[in-house]
Amino acid sequence: MANPAWKTASDVTEGYLTLNGVMLRKYEPHELLSLQAELEKAARELRGSIVPVDDVDGNQKKNRKLLRISQALTVLQAARSRR
């Protein structure tokens, strides 16, 4: 993996990187496992963050990040099941 798993997970969360099956082919199985663990960790941290109810923009940002992580985990699990 060119970048550490935590950096890749951060990039996915922020929307700078989108995971797809073609991109994940170059990763080794242990690298996919560590990336999955980092994505799950980022999702837990994000779910644990508290955004005020009246902060609409903050809630939208949080939900967008959770959506990106969820989509990345789905693609990652599909790529791992094909191996």
Steps between C-alpha positions, in 0.01 A plus 500: 500500500648834397334689785441374852153356559404784733586758234299319233204474739528871572508582129190288440321666791578849372402412143845531342508132406233257386562129525415274209568139408770581247696710747476236772652226281851627566464458877600187689237326718664618824496859370129474425440376853688791653316747275167350604596528867598866456176580317297334775699693761434829316128418484488430875677826578272694270184343642622588848545867416218723616366766266252758633145441380469849351826462299359386166830532312685303767244221489519487121881479509488221757241306299697543176814367665309202642353431156846505338635260763202268460537491123876439528442213743246343263745518207782370718301203628392413145862509383610282790227242433610465137852395604 
